[in-house]
Amino acid sequence: MSVKNSYECVMIFSVANGEEAVQPLYEKFKGMIEANGTLGSVDEWGKRKLAYPIDDEPEGYYYVVNFESDADFPAELDRVFKITEGVLRAMTIRK
């Protein structure tokens, strides 16, 4: 039996293609989390102004997701964040 850790993940998605393009990205990562762990609370912050432009974009669409998973899953999640078009920033921390 493996030990499950609690994590919090902040995802910032690009709104350059419109807010309707954000939902499929969120669903993709939500599905990954559900397949590899237990999804907890999801807080949708919506579109907000960034503190500084990222890739020349002044706004991003925020989600904060809490979940439990094995210790090796956050590294894989981070890898997929980095190669997915439309993800401005993402950070996962262990609680």
Phi and psi in degrees as a GROMACS rama.xvg file:
@    title "Ramachandran Plot"
@    xaxis  label "Phi"
@    yaxis  label "Psi"
@TYPE xy
-94.8142  155.702  SER-2
-86.1375  132.385  VAL-3
-94.981  135.547  LYS-4
-107.478  154.037  ASN-5
-94.3105  135.848  SER-6
-131.617  154.797  TYR-7
-125.291  130.682  GLU-8
-124.06  127.593  CYS-9
-105.726  124.81  VAL-10
-117.435  132.951  MET-11
-121.567  117.242  ILE-12
-105.787  151.162  PHE-13
-70.6607  140.413  SER-14
-110.122  15.6598  VAL-15
-62.9696  -33.1521  ALA-16
-95.6875  14.3927  ASN-17
96.5287  157.625  GLY-18
-68.2375  -23.9861  GLU-19
-69.1923  -19.1663  GLU-20
-79.6535  -12.4938  ALA-21
-75.9262  -40.4704  VAL-22
-57.1315  -46.3524  GLN-23
-62.312  -34.8573  PRO-24
-64.7386  -46.6898  LEU-25
-60.5526  -43.8704  TYR-26
-61.6146  -36.3945  GLU-27
-61.1295  -49.5931  LYS-28
-72.7312  -34.0023  PHE-29
-62.1188  -42.5765  LYS-30
-62.4663  -40.4944  GLY-31
-61.284  -43.935  MET-32
-65.1015  -43.5404  ILE-33
-65.7244  -33.1986  GLU-34
-73.5287  -25.5365  ALA-35
-114.988  2.64987  ASN-36
-170.531  -158.127  GLY-37
-117.233  120.225  THR-38
-76.4015  132.165  LEU-39
-102.374  -128.541  GLY-40
-79.6384  148.337  SER-41
-125.633  125.4  VAL-42
-117.186  112.596  ASP-43
-93.6838  108.518  GLU-44
-82.6985  -23.2315  TRP-45
85.5305  -162.91  GLY-46
-80.8419  128.543  LYS-47
-138.473  155.589  ARG-48
-74.8468  134.73  LYS-49
-79.3098  154.229  LEU-50
-65.6039  -31.88  ALA-51
-149.054  151.474  TYR-52
-63.9931  136.482  PRO-53
-114.791  121.882  ILE-54
53.0646  41.6735  ASP-55
61.7004  23.0814  ASP-56
-110.49  125.336  GLU-57
-84.6938  -14.0939  PRO-58
-130.295  156.647  GLU-59
-145.948  162.453  GLY-60
-106.678  120.251  TYR-61
-100.824  140.434  TYR-62
-133.482  140.841  TYR-63
-120.995  121.393  VAL-64
-123.078  130.778  VAL-65
-104.996  137.117  ASN-66
-154.568  166.197  PHE-67
-119.66  137.615  GLU-68
-159.547  175.584  SER-69
-66.983  161.779  ASP-70
-66.9631  -23.1689  ALA-71
-87.1386  -14.0315  ASP-72
-67.8808  -41.3838  PHE-73
-57.5839  -32.2572  PRO-74
-65.8415  -40.5932  ALA-75
-67.6611  -40.8297  GLU-76
-60.5948  -44.251  LEU-77
-62.5994  -39.8835  ASP-78
-60.9085  -42.7801  ARG-79
-70.5419  -35.7237  VAL-80
-57.1974  -44.0445  PHE-81
-67.9123  -27.8717  LYS-82
-101.197  2.7282  ILE-83
-96.7703  125.461  THR-84
-67.9467  134.258  GLU-85
103.373  -7.5254  GLY-86
-95.2903  115.66  VAL-87
-79.6212  -50.1655  LEU-88
-150.594  153.154  ARG-89
-153.296  142.059  ALA-90
-143.051  131.011  MET-91
-118.493  128.985  THR-92
-124.89  150.262  ILE-93
-85.3274  131.881  ARG-94
